[in-house]
């Protein structure tokens, strides 16, 4: 399905074409391998025009970081981290969405400022959503809301960053609507009802952590 965003319109500026070509190369090949000539060829421009618009390879990379971060954060905010909203964002243009996420995951792997900002923003959004839900009674209280938000982001991103092997684990050749459809109800079951039938695992985890803390806080032997 063709995206209707301005970034995918037929009348992209040369600068936007170069940026989008660079994003595709970086997402597919990593940040070190692609050279400016290859990126320029994909964009249908000269290497000199790349330098004209972005000044250097690092300038181009910074522009890509800013653009991908802005788009993904806006989409996450607009979707409000709800399954239906995120599903709609993905299905509007699966290839583009996966490309942007793959780019950002490479930024996260190299521990860059853009990757750090991306993850922190998603965690902030999730934490705000959970706190609002606890306040209005739609979400169960948590022992650590911030950590719960981190876990939620980890799960959400793993679906996209591990898409091919996850699809194959379910018997599908590729990640797509069928995989999402199959995952939708189990995800909501887990989030709504939990997994265990009693509180023993939770109590056991709490007791184990308390024991570790006691050992850590204990004074050293004489």
N, C-alpha and C positions, 0 to 999 in steps of 0.2 A: 504494500500500500504506500503510495507516495505521500511524503510528509507535506504539510501545508505551511510549514514554518518559513520565515523569511530567509533562513539560511539555506534552504533547499530550492529556492525559487530559481527560475530560468535566467533571471537578470542579475545574478550575483556580480558584485564588483570583483576586479582582479585581486584585490587584497583578500576578500573573503574566499575566493577560489583557491588561492595559495594556502591560506590558513586551513581550509577544509582538506586539501590534499595532504598537508603536513600532518594533520590529525590522523588521517587514514594510514599514512606511512608509519608514524610513531606507534599507533595502536597495534599495527600488524608486525612491525619489525623491531620495536624498541626505540629508545631515544638516541642511541649511538650510531646505529648502522645507516639510516637514510642520509643521503647527502642532498645538498640544495639543488643540484642539477636534476636528480630523480624527482624531487618534489615539484620543481618547476615544470618538468615534462608532464607530470600527472595533471598539473593545473593548466597546462597549455600555454605557459608563458616562458620568458627567458629567465635564466638564473640572475641576471642583472636586475630584473624587475623585483625579484624576491628581496635582494639587498636594498633596492630603492624603497620598498614599503616597510621592511622590518629591520634594516640596518645590519643584522648579523644572524647567525644561526640561533644564538641565545635569544635575540629579540623575537624571532619567529616562535621559538619554544615558549617564551613568556606569553605571547599573544594566544597561543593554543591553550596553555594552562588557564588563562583568564576566561577564555570563551567556554571551554568544557566545564569548568567549575561553575560559571554563571548559568549555563543551560541545565546541568544536572541538579543544581540546588533549586533552581526555579521549578523544575518538574517535580522534584520531591516535595517541595512546599505546596505546589498546586494540587498534587495527588493526596496530600495530607497523610501520607504513609498508610493509606487504607488499601486493602487488597484490590478492590475494584478500581481505585484510582491508579495504582501502580500498573495493574494489568492493562488498563486503557492506554497509559503512556507507552508501555512496551509494544502493544499491538499496533499503535499508530504508525510505527516504523521500526520493526524489530532490528534490522541491520544497523540502522543509525544508532539506536539506543545501545546495542551491544558494543558498537565501535567506541562510543563515548565512554562507556563504563570500562572497557578494556584499556583505553587510554589512561583513564584516571587510576585504574588499578596498577598500571605501570608506574605512575607517579607515586602511588602509595608504597609500592615495593622499594622504590629508591629513597623513600622517606623524605620527599620533597615538601616544600611549603604548600604547594597546591594540593597534594595528597592529604596532608595533615589538616588543612582547612576544610577540604571536602568531607572527611570523616567526622571532624568535630562538628561541622554544620549539621550533618545528618543526625548525629547523636543529640545535639541540642534540640532539633525538631522533634525527635522521638521522645525525648525527656519531657518536653513541653506538652506533647500529646498525652503521654501517660499521666502526668500530674493533673492535667485537665480532666482526664477520665476518672482518676481517683476522686477528684473533687465532686464530680457530678454522679458518681456511683456506677459508672459504666466499666471501670477497670478495677481489678482487685489491687489493694495496697501491696507494696513491695518492701522488702527489707532494705533494698538499695535501689532507688528508682534510676539513678544515673547508670549503675551497672546493668540494670535491666534494659535501658535504652541502648547501651553498647552491645548487648547480646542481640537485640532486635536488628541493629544495623549489620552485625556480623552475619546473621541468618539471611537477611535480605540481599546483601551483596554476594553471598556465596551462591545464590541461585543463578546470578548472572555471570559471575567469574568462573564458575565450575559448570556452566551450562552443558557442554558436550558430554562429559563423563556422567553427569547426573541423568541426562536424557537416555544414554545407553544403559545405565543401571536400571531404568524402568522399561527397557526393551524397545526404545524408540531410536531411530537413526539420527535424528537431529532434534535440537531444542525448538519448540514451537507451541502452537495453541493446544495440541493434545497433551503435552507435558504439563503445561500450566493448568489445564482443565483437570487433569488427574491429581495435581498437587493441591488444588484450591481447598477442597473439603478437609483433607488431613491436616493442612496448616491451620485452618480455622478450628478444627477439633482440638488440636494441641493448644492453641492460644485460648480457647474458650473453656475447655474442660480439664486441661492438664493431661498428664500421662499416668501417674500412679493412682491407685485406688485408696491409699491411706497415707498418713503423714510420716510413716516410718523412714522412708528415704530422706526426707527433709530433716527430720530429727537427727538421723545418723550423720548427715553432712554437717549440721550445726555442732554436734558433739565432737566430731573429728576436728573441725576448725578450732573449736574452743581448746581442745587438747594441744594442738599445734601452737596456739597463742600462749598457753600456759608454759609450754616448753621454751618458747622464745623469750617470754618475760621473766623466766626463772633466773635467779642470780647464779653466776658460775660457781662450781664447787670449789671449796677452799683448797 
